[in-house]
Structures are given as structure tokens and as C-alpha cells.
């Protein structure tokens, strides 16, 4: 049986915050720059967790090794960076759960493969106050390596075994397992078509944000 957590660590995009609207805007700005029609939102949403290079490949069909890929990726990131929190929001009812969690002085944090230049302004704009924020460029390695999760748990002063790591990608589960943390998979995030989150190497699986919050409330009652 998975123990109730003393601390919480979240993946950012697709787990804690719905950032897809702003990333879709930037992706379609790249398309427009090349004279192409906008892509439908669901197609972009499914690729958000795979990062900027995946969005460039989706938008223009340019593989990372293509000579024009780097310039296109920078255009997309610049477009995104101009407004990282225009339409992004914390998934409900996680926003209310975190307020209760903080009121009880329980520690929580964020471990993301998003660069700090975009993650920190987003977190600030949304009024979030994580006790730890580990980003893609904070350490020499990133998820699925366990080091960012371990560094975050250390910052929160919570033993890894008492800290849930919650994410919407198989790499999140791999990182949690490697860090000795309970791995918690959510099915409401940015999951590609054909990818079954129930097949990921997790300890717990939650289809909806409401189901996740209901389980977390047991830890504070």
C-alpha cells in the first residue's frame, strides 16, 4: 500500500498547470510565420509534454537534425516567452488543495523539464509558492534522471519515500522510481494518442484531477 505523502512534488506542464493554450498560441504563431494555417488545439496539446523540439516538428515537419530546426525552435520559444501565462491556469481543484496544503504548512514543490526562463515567470504569474522549483537547466541532468527529484525533496526536507511525485508522462514515473519516490500517474494531462497511462510503471493512477485531489485530501484530514 502506498503511504500518504508528507510532501508533494509535481510535474509542471499538464500535471499542475494547463499550459497548452499558451504553447498552442506560440506553435501556431510559428505556423503563421511560415504562411501555414493553424493546427487544431488537440493535436498541439498532445505534444506539449515533449517540449519545444516536438512542437517544431509538429508545426513544420522539421526533425531536430534539420538545419532550420534550431531557428524555428527559437522563434517558437520567443513567441511563448512573450506571454507564458496569458491563458495558462492551475488545474482545478488542485488550486484549492494547495491552499489547504500550505495552510497546514505542508511542503510541496515542482520538478519540470521546462527551462527556468519560462517556468519561473509562469509560476510567479500564477501566484504559486512552491518550496522547491527544479527546472531543466538547474542540474546537468533532467528527468527521467532522479537527481532533480532528489534535490527537490532535499530542499523540502522530506525523505524521498515520503514524497509523492505526480506526473503525466512515463519519464515522470521512471524518475520517481529511480528516486525511490511513490510514482503517481495522472490521465488528464498531455498524453499522446495511443499512449496508455495505466501501463506506466506507477504506484498510483488517477484518471481525473478530481480523483487525485480526493486522494490527497486523505493526507490532510
Backbone as CSV, one residue per row, in Angstrom:
resi,resn,N_x,N_y,N_z,CA_x,CA_y,CA_z,C_x,C_y,C_z
1,UNK,0.843,-1.198,0.000,0.000,0.000,0.000,0.880,1.250,0.000
2,UNK,0.543,2.204,-0.855,1.317,3.438,-0.953,1.006,4.345,0.236
3,UNK,2.034,4.754,0.983,1.777,5.601,2.153,1.306,6.993,1.762
4,UNK,0.541,7.628,2.643,0.138,9.006,2.435,1.378,9.906,2.440
5,UNK,1.426,10.918,1.589,2.639,11.726,1.467,2.782,12.767,2.570
6,UNK,4.033,13.020,2.941,4.357,14.155,3.797,4.685,15.384,2.959
7,UNK,5.144,15.145,1.737,5.445,16.217,0.799,4.949,15.846,-0.588
8,UNK,4.735,16.847,-1.418,4.261,16.643,-2.784,5.222,17.290,-3.765
9,UNK,5.503,16.585,-4.840,6.246,17.145,-5.958,5.430,16.920,-7.226
10,UNK,5.313,17.974,-8.028,4.519,17.916,-9.243,5.384,18.166,-10.473
11,UNK,5.091,17.444,-11.542,5.475,17.915,-12.860,4.668,19.193,-13.118
12,UNK,5.163,20.057,-13.986,4.501,21.344,-14.188,3.453,21.282,-15.304
13,UNK,3.918,21.168,-16.546,3.007,21.218,-17.691,2.138,19.969,-17.772
14,UNK,0.837,20.148,-17.727,-0.081,19.033,-17.906,-0.423,18.281,-16.651
15,UNK,0.276,18.580,-15.554,0.001,17.926,-14.277,-0.522,18.936,-13.270
16,UNK,0.249,19.987,-13.055,-0.155,21.048,-12.133,-0.828,22.204,-12.862
17,UNK,-0.274,22.569,-14.005,-0.761,23.737,-14.753,-1.113,23.333,-16.185
18,UNK,-2.239,23.835,-16.661,-2.616,23.654,-18.058,-1.981,24.783,-18.854
19,UNK,-0.823,24.495,-19.432,-0.076,25.483,-20.211,-0.320,25.345,-21.705
20,UNK,-1.106,24.363,-22.104,-1.288,24.085,-23.521,-1.840,25.266,-24.314
21,UNK,-2.774,26.060,-23.779,-3.281,27.185,-24.589,-2.187,28.164,-25.014
22,UNK,-1.286,28.498,-24.109,-0.221,29.439,-24.456,0.809,28.808,-25.383
23,UNK,1.094,27.537,-25.194,2.036,26.857,-26.083,1.423,26.641,-27.465
24,UNK,0.109,26.432,-27.521,-0.567,26.307,-28.813,-0.520,27.634,-29.572
25,UNK,-0.698,28.730,-28.840,-0.606,30.051,-29.460,0.770,30.245,-30.090
26,UNK,1.831,29.878,-29.356,3.184,30.038,-29.880,3.438,29.108,-31.070
27,UNK,2.921,27.900,-31.000,3.096,26.943,-32.100,2.423,27.439,-33.365
28,UNK,1.228,27.963,-33.229,0.526,28.471,-34.410,1.102,29.799,-34.889
29,UNK,1.764,30.544,-33.997,2.490,31.732,-34.440,3.643,31.327,-35.359
30,UNK,4.297,30.227,-35.023,5.362,29.701,-35.879,4.790,29.270,-37.219
31,UNK,3.656,28.614,-37.190,2.998,28.210,-38.439,2.673,29.439,-39.293
32,UNK,2.093,30.457,-38.655,1.719,31.661,-39.391,2.944,32.344,-39.997
33,UNK,4.046,32.316,-39.268,5.297,32.907,-39.746,5.755,32.252,-41.047
34,UNK,5.389,30.999,-41.229,5.753,30.253,-42.433,4.590,30.158,-43.420
35,UNK,3.551,30.967,-43.184,2.439,31.000,-44.125,1.520,29.799,-44.064
36,UNK,1.481,29.143,-42.922,0.669,27.937,-42.769,-0.538,28.211,-41.891
37,UNK,-1.596,27.467,-42.129,-2.823,27.596,-41.345,-2.613,27.026,-39.943
38,UNK,-3.355,27.517,-38.945,-3.196,26.999,-37.576,-3.587,25.533,-37.463
39,UNK,-2.908,24.839,-36.567,-3.236,23.450,-36.257,-4.348,23.405,-35.214
40,UNK,-5.149,22.349,-35.216,-6.181,22.228,-34.179,-5.559,22.047,-32.799
41,UNK,-6.201,22.624,-31.808,-5.670,22.607,-30.447,-5.375,21.197,-29.926
42,UNK,-6.269,20.198,-30.110,-5.978,18.860,-29.559,-4.674,18.261,-30.082
43,UNK,-4.338,18.534,-31.338,-3.096,17.989,-31.904,-1.878,18.580,-31.216
44,UNK,-1.936,19.868,-30.915,-0.819,20.519,-30.226,-0.763,20.063,-28.775
45,UNK,-1.906,20.005,-28.113,-1.958,19.643,-26.691,-1.280,18.306,-26.431
46,UNK,-1.457,17.355,-27.332,-0.898,16.020,-27.130,0.625,16.008,-27.179
47,UNK,1.235,17.055,-27.751,2.699,17.096,-27.899,3.389,17.997,-26.888
48,UNK,2.622,18.714,-26.078,3.205,19.726,-25.204,4.261,19.147,-24.266
49,UNK,3.999,17.976,-23.690,4.944,17.394,-22.727,6.278,17.014,-23.364
50,UNK,6.317,16.941,-24.684,7.545,16.529,-25.361,8.473,17.692,-25.684
51,UNK,8.053,18.923,-25.339,8.954,20.062,-25.434,8.918,20.798,-26.764
52,UNK,9.736,21.853,-26.817,9.747,22.743,-27.960,10.131,22.077,-29.266
53,UNK,11.100,21.169,-29.225,11.523,20.499,-30.457,10.392,19.673,-31.056
54,UNK,9.614,19.027,-30.196,8.479,18.245,-30.682,7.419,19.149,-31.300
55,UNK,7.235,20.332,-30.716,6.252,21.260,-31.265,6.712,21.813,-32.608
56,UNK,8.008,22.029,-32.784,8.539,22.453,-34.079,8.329,21.363,-35.119
57,UNK,8.597,20.118,-34.732,8.390,19.001,-35.649,6.923,18.889,-36.052
58,UNK,6.047,19.106,-35.080,4.617,19.064,-35.369,4.213,20.215,-36.285
59,UNK,4.708,21.408,-35.994,4.287,22.603,-36.734,4.812,22.638,-38.158
60,UNK,6.086,22.248,-38.329,6.740,22.425,-39.628,7.264,21.136,-40.240
61,UNK,7.197,20.043,-39.485,7.728,18.784,-40.004,9.238,18.748,-40.045
62,UNK,9.881,19.588,-39.217,11.338,19.650,-39.193,11.887,18.807,-38.049
63,UNK,12.660,17.792,-38.357,13.303,16.980,-37.339,14.402,17.791,-36.659
64,UNK,14.775,17.431,-35.410,15.804,18.202,-34.687,17.126,18.352,-35.439
65,UNK,17.461,17.391,-36.294,18.736,17.472,-37.017,18.642,18.344,-38.279
66,UNK,17.452,18.793,-38.623,17.297,19.646,-39.802,17.968,20.998,-39.555
67,UNK,18.591,21.535,-40.584,19.362,22.776,-40.424,18.492,23.968,-40.017
68,UNK,17.198,23.927,-40.321,16.313,25.044,-39.983,15.595,24.850,-38.646
69,UNK,15.834,23.719,-38.003,15.089,23.408,-36.777,15.414,24.373,-35.638
70,UNK,16.679,24.628,-35.413,17.085,25.459,-34.270,16.490,26.863,-34.372
71,UNK,16.513,27.447,-35.566,15.955,28.789,-35.744,14.445,28.784,-35.505
72,UNK,13.778,27.755,-35.991,12.325,27.654,-35.796,11.992,27.453,-34.327
73,UNK,12.787,26.660,-33.651,12.548,26.425,-32.222,12.712,27.723,-31.435
74,UNK,13.717,28.512,-31.783,13.934,29.778,-31.082,12.780,30.745,-31.338
75,UNK,12.254,30.746,-32.557,11.088,31.589,-32.856,9.905,31.188,-31.982
76,UNK,9.668,29.881,-31.879,8.559,29.386,-31.060,8.750,29.776,-29.596
77,UNK,9.953,29.583,-29.074,10.221,29.899,-27.667,10.105,31.395,-27.403
78,UNK,10.550,32.201,-28.354,10.416,33.649,-28.189,8.943,34.048,-28.157
79,UNK,8.154,33.449,-29.028,6.717,33.746,-29.059,6.050,33.314,-27.757
80,UNK,6.460,32.172,-27.244,5.910,31.686,-25.980,6.350,32.561,-24.812
81,UNK,7.618,32.923,-24.802,8.175,33.691,-23.699,7.550,35.065,-23.535
82,UNK,6.951,35.596,-24.595,6.310,36.910,-24.507,5.062,36.891,-23.635
83,UNK,4.461,35.697,-23.453,3.223,35.605,-22.660,3.047,34.176,-22.177
84,UNK,3.803,33.803,-21.132,3.778,32.412,-20.666,2.529,32.081,-19.854
85,UNK,1.827,33.105,-19.377,0.682,32.841,-18.504,-0.565,33.598,-18.946
86,UNK,-0.681,33.858,-20.236,-1.839,34.593,-20.734,-3.122,33.794,-20.545
87,UNK,-3.063,32.498,-20.854,-4.237,31.635,-20.728,-3.994,30.411,-19.844
88,UNK,-2.805,30.243,-19.335,-2.491,29.081,-18.505,-3.119,29.213,-17.118
89,UNK,-3.423,28.088,-16.512,-4.071,28.103,-15.195,-3.783,26.799,-14.458
90,UNK,-3.849,26.852,-13.132,-3.698,25.656,-12.314,-4.946,24.802,-12.465
91,UNK,-4.742,23.514,-12.685,-5.880,22.608,-12.824,-6.734,22.642,-11.552
92,UNK,-8.023,22.785,-11.736,-8.954,22.694,-10.613,-9.328,21.223,-10.408
93,UNK,-9.473,20.803,-9.127,-9.410,21.585,-7.894,-8.043,21.533,-7.180
94,UNK,-6.967,21.306,-7.945,-5.634,21.308,-7.332,-5.304,22.666,-6.723
95,UNK,-5.831,23.731,-7.315,-5.555,25.061,-6.781,-6.048,25.192,-5.345
96,UNK,-7.250,24.672,-5.085,-7.805,24.744,-3.736,-7.083,23.788,-2.789
97,UNK,-6.700,22.630,-3.289,-5.979,21.653,-2.461,-4.650,22.244,-1.992
98,UNK,-3.938,22.928,-2.872,-2.644,23.503,-2.500,-2.798,24.604,-1.456
99,UNK,-3.887,25.335,-1.526,-4.134,26.343,-0.499,-4.286,25.699,0.873
100,UNK,-5.017,24.597,0.931,-5.183,23.867,2.195,-3.858,23.259,2.644
101,UNK,-3.123,22.716,1.698,-1.822,22.084,1.984,-0.871,23.092,2.604
102,UNK,-0.820,24.283,2.009,0.064,25.328,2.522,-0.403,25.841,3.877
103,UNK,-1.711,25.936,4.064,-2.246,26.423,5.344,-1.837,25.513,6.491
104,UNK,-1.637,24.237,6.185,-1.179,23.277,7.195,0.339,23.181,7.242
105,UNK,1.003,24.067,6.493,2.474,24.136,6.450,3.088,22.826,5.961
106,UNK,2.407,22.208,5.019,2.952,21.014,4.376,3.820,21.431,3.181
107,UNK,4.946,20.784,2.972,5.840,21.175,1.878,5.403,20.608,0.527
108,UNK,5.633,21.397,-0.519,5.387,20.922,-1.876,6.314,21.649,-2.835
109,UNK,6.514,21.057,-3.994,7.399,21.663,-4.971,7.094,21.202,-6.377
110,UNK,7.902,21.663,-7.304,7.732,21.394,-8.733,9.061,20.917,-9.296
111,UNK,9.017,19.851,-10.083,10.190,19.393,-10.829,9.769,19.287,-12.288
112,UNK,10.389,20.081,-13.135,9.965,20.181,-14.530,11.152,20.123,-15.478
113,UNK,10.894,19.644,-16.683,11.898,19.704,-17.740,11.768,20.985,-18.555
114,UNK,10.989,21.930,-18.063,10.854,23.239,-18.698,12.036,24.107,-18.260
115,UNK,12.653,24.855,-19.150,13.740,25.745,-18.746,13.259,26.787,-17.738
116,UNK,14.147,27.199,-16.858,13.781,28.148,-15.803,13.306,29.489,-16.374
117,UNK,13.829,29.881,-17.520,13.446,31.161,-18.115,11.947,31.239,-18.388
118,UNK,11.305,30.086,-18.549,9.863,30.055,-18.802,9.095,29.562,-17.578
119,UNK,9.683,28.625,-16.846,8.976,28.052,-15.695,8.823,29.057,-14.564
120,UNK,9.892,29.777,-14.227,9.837,30.699,-13.091,8.829,31.832,-13.309
121,UNK,8.817,32.496,-14.483,7.801,33.536,-14.689,6.381,32.990,-14.674
122,UNK,6.196,31.775,-15.177,4.874,31.155,-15.165,4.400,30.916,-13.743
123,UNK,5.261,30.323,-12.924,4.922,30.032,-11.534,4.601,31.328,-10.784
124,UNK,5.408,32.354,-11.018,5.189,33.635,-10.353,3.871,34.272,-10.796
125,UNK,3.608,34.238,-12.097,2.390,34.865,-12.625,1.132,34.198,-12.091
126,UNK,1.205,32.909,-11.813,0.055,32.176,-11.307,-0.074,32.268,-9.779
127,UNK,0.876,32.961,-9.147,0.810,33.128,-7.701,1.139,31.872,-6.918
128,UNK,1.855,30.957,-7.535,2.237,29.722,-6.847,3.470,29.967,-5.985
129,UNK,3.543,29.247,-4.863,4.657,29.421,-3.925,5.269,28.069,-3.547
130,UNK,5.851,27.383,-4.514,6.463,26.090,-4.198,7.685,26.251,-3.313
131,UNK,7.889,25.289,-2.433,9.077,25.310,-1.596,10.327,24.913,-2.347
132,UNK,10.148,24.325,-3.531,11.269,23.950,-4.395,10.797,24.022,-5.834
133,UNK,11.651,24.549,-6.700,11.377,24.577,-8.141,12.645,24.150,-8.851
134,UNK,12.646,22.937,-9.392,13.789,22.390,-10.119,13.433,22.345,-11.596
135,UNK,14.246,23.035,-12.405,13.963,23.169,-13.830,14.995,22.418,-14.667
136,UNK,14.768,22.405,-15.969,15.592,21.594,-16.867,17.064,21.966,-16.817
137,UNK,17.346,23.247,-16.621,18.723,23.714,-16.699,19.355,23.982,-15.334
138,UNK,18.735,23.482,-14.270,19.295,23.686,-12.932,20.387,22.686,-12.582
139,UNK,20.336,21.510,-13.185,21.306,20.457,-12.931,21.838,19.931,-14.261
140,UNK,22.932,19.186,-14.249,23.458,18.650,-15.514,22.535,17.623,-16.167
141,UNK,21.618,17.039,-15.398,20.687,16.038,-15.932,19.262,16.479,-15.634
142,UNK,18.315,15.915,-16.363,16.904,16.190,-16.138,16.127,14.876,-16.204
143,UNK,14.838,14.933,-15.888,14.019,13.719,-15.928,14.147,13.041,-17.297
144,UNK,14.280,11.686,-17.323,13.943,10.730,-16.269,15.038,10.437,-15.246
145,UNK,16.120,11.185,-15.257,17.115,11.033,-14.194,16.490,11.417,-12.851
146,UNK,16.885,10.758,-11.759,16.269,11.023,-10.466,16.809,12.241,-9.735
147,UNK,17.962,12.764,-10.154,18.622,13.823,-9.382,17.757,15.060,-9.139
148,UNK,17.001,15.565,-10.139,16.155,16.736,-9.843,15.105,16.460,-8.773
149,UNK,14.535,15.275,-8.779,13.534,14.918,-7.772,14.182,14.838,-6.394
150,UNK,15.364,14.249,-6.328,16.059,14.126,-5.048,16.471,15.497,-4.507
151,UNK,16.914,16.378,-5.405,17.290,17.727,-4.971,16.079,18.490,-4.442
152,UNK,14.935,18.305,-5.083,13.717,18.975,-4.633,13.275,18.445,-3.276
153,UNK,13.315,17.135,-3.095,12.934,16.553,-1.804,13.857,17.036,-0.695
154,UNK,15.136,17.138,-1.008,16.093,17.643,-0.017,15.772,19.088,0.348
155,UNK,15.414,19.897,-0.656,15.057,21.285,-0.386,13.807,21.388,0.485
156,UNK,12.892,20.438,0.319,11.671,20.428,1.125,11.877,19.777,2.485
157,UNK,13.042,19.148,2.671,13.361,18.427,3.906,12.366,17.284,4.150
158,UNK,12.090,16.564,3.071,11.205,15.402,3.135,11.954,14.205,2.555
159,UNK,11.883,13.076,3.226,12.519,11.869,2.713,11.862,11.474,1.389
160,UNK,12.644,11.016,0.403,12.049,10.634,-0.879,10.898,9.646,-0.741
161,UNK,11.008,8.701,0.162,9.962,7.694,0.324,8.657,8.274,0.850
162,UNK,8.713,9.494,1.381,7.514,10.147,1.930,7.007,11.273,1.029
163,UNK,7.527,11.312,-0.200,7.182,12.390,-1.128,6.604,11.793,-2.410
164,UNK,5.374,12.096,-2.705,4.783,11.659,-3.968,5.317,12.516,-5.107
165,UNK,5.666,11.858,-6.222,5.935,12.611,-7.446,4.809,12.330,-8.426
166,UNK,4.157,13.395,-8.871,2.939,13.298,-9.663,3.218,13.835,-11.062
167,UNK,2.914,13.033,-12.098,3.222,13.468,-13.450,2.331,12.853,-14.501
168,UNK,2.451,13.394,-15.725,1.597,12.954,-16.832,2.410,12.374,-17.990
169,UNK,3.612,11.854,-17.688,4.450,11.256,-18.727,5.200,10.074,-18.127
170,UNK,5.486,9.086,-18.959,6.187,7.901,-18.458,7.553,8.280,-17.872
171,UNK,8.199,9.326,-18.400,9.502,9.734,-17.844,9.362,10.191,-16.391
172,UNK,8.199,10.738,-16.040,7.971,11.147,-14.657,7.954,9.935,-13.735
173,UNK,7.328,8.860,-14.197,7.260,7.641,-13.396,8.646,6.998,-13.278
174,UNK,9.399,7.018,-14.364,10.754,6.464,-14.340,11.640,7.240,-13.372
175,UNK,11.501,8.558,-13.380,12.297,9.391,-12.479,11.925,9.134,-11.027
176,UNK,10.620,9.028,-10.761,10.167,8.775,-9.396,10.670,7.429,-8.891
177,UNK,10.543,6.410,-9.718,11.020,5.083,-9.319,12.516,5.104,-9.020
178,UNK,13.274,5.775,-9.877,14.729,5.842,-9.679,15.093,6.617,-8.423
179,UNK,14.219,7.570,-8.029,14.472,8.378,-6.834,13.936,7.735,-5.561
180,UNK,13.262,6.601,-5.682,12.695,5.956,-4.506,11.452,6.644,-3.989
181,UNK,10.746,7.350,-4.881,9.511,8.041,-4.507,8.296,7.294,-5.029
182,UNK,7.169,7.346,-4.314,5.929,6.855,-4.884,5.633,7.599,-6.188
183,UNK,5.409,6.835,-7.255,5.161,7.402,-8.580,3.657,7.455,-8.829
184,UNK,3.161,8.653,-9.115,1.720,8.868,-9.248,1.433,9.379,-10.656
185,UNK,0.710,8.585,-11.437,0.401,8.928,-12.826,-0.989,9.527,-12.930
186,UNK,-1.112,10.577,-13.749,-2.423,11.182,-13.972,-2.791,11.084,-15.447
187,UNK,-4.071,10.838,-15.693,-4.543,10.623,-17.054,-5.172,11.821,-17.706
188,UNK,-5.170,12.968,-17.029,-5.814,14.158,-17.580,-4.838,15.081,-18.297
189,UNK,-3.563,14.720,-18.299,-2.539,15.623,-18.830,-2.330,15.502,-20.322
190,UNK,-1.115,15.798,-20.762,-0.789,15.872,-22.181,-0.272,14.516,-22.658
191,UNK,-1.187,13.628,-22.933,-0.847,12.243,-23.269,-1.120,12.004,-24.750
192,UNK,-0.117,11.487,-25.435,-0.257,11.244,-26.862,-1.284,10.149,-27.138
193,UNK,-1.931,10.272,-28.298,-2.882,9.247,-28.707,-2.173,7.898,-28.809
194,UNK,-2.774,6.881,-28.227,-2.189,5.545,-28.246,-1.303,5.245,-27.055
195,UNK,-1.000,6.250,-26.242,-0.192,6.047,-25.037,-1.133,5.813,-23.850
196,UNK,-1.037,4.669,-23.237,-1.926,4.314,-22.128,-1.219,4.588,-20.806
197,UNK,-1.678,5.601,-20.096,-1.012,5.958,-18.842,-1.125,4.851,-17.801
198,UNK,-2.104,3.973,-17.943,-2.254,2.866,-16.998,-1.142,1.823,-17.164
199,UNK,-0.411,1.905,-18.264,0.691,0.962,-18.498,2.021,1.471,-17.949
200,UNK,2.041,2.715,-17.473,3.285,3.279,-16.957,3.657,2.633,-15.619
201,UNK,4.953,2.615,-15.276,5.410,1.968,-14.034,5.157,2.842,-12.807
202,UNK,3.879,3.037,-12.482,3.487,3.893,-11.364,3.030,3.053,-10.171
203,UNK,2.867,3.734,-9.046,2.295,3.107,-7.855,0.810,3.410,-7.734
204,UNK,0.413,4.589,-8.244,-0.982,5.003,-8.227,-1.312,5.659,-9.564
205,UNK,-2.570,5.508,-9.988,-3.036,6.083,-11.240,-4.360,6.810,-10.978
206,UNK,-4.478,8.035,-11.486,-5.706,8.811,-11.318,-6.141,9.351,-12.677
207,UNK,-7.353,9.026,-13.057,-7.865,9.435,-14.365,-8.135,10.932,-14.431
208,UNK,-8.642,11.489,-13.336,-9.026,12.896,-13.326,-8.299,13.659,-12.224
209,UNK,-8.278,14.966,-12.364,-7.702,15.812,-11.318,-8.528,15.711,-10.042
210,UNK,-9.835,15.589,-10.199,-10.714,15.462,-9.031,-10.382,14.203,-8.232
211,UNK,-10.097,13.114,-8.919,-9.758,11.869,-8.225,-8.429,11.998,-7.488
212,UNK,-7.464,12.675,-8.112,-6.171,12.916,-7.455,-6.364,13.735,-6.189
213,UNK,-7.119,14.811,-6.287,-7.332,15.695,-5.136,-8.074,14.962,-4.038
214,UNK,-9.030,14.126,-4.394,-9.768,13.362,-3.372,-8.810,12.481,-2.581
215,UNK,-7.846,11.860,-3.264,-6.854,11.025,-2.578,-5.933,11.874,-1.703
216,UNK,-5.532,13.020,-2.195,-4.630,13.886,-1.424,-5.296,14.467,-0.199
217,UNK,-6.591,14.677,-0.268,-7.293,15.207,0.889,-7.231,14.256,2.083
218,UNK,-7.089,12.968,1.804,-6.974,11.993,2.887,-5.699,12.204,3.686
219,UNK,-4.696,12.812,3.031,-3.416,13.039,3.719,-3.481,14.230,4.673
220,UNK,-4.519,15.048,4.561,-4.582,16.229,5.404,-5.833,16.258,6.269
221,UNK,-6.535,15.146,6.324,-7.726,15.083,7.163,-7.414,14.364,8.478
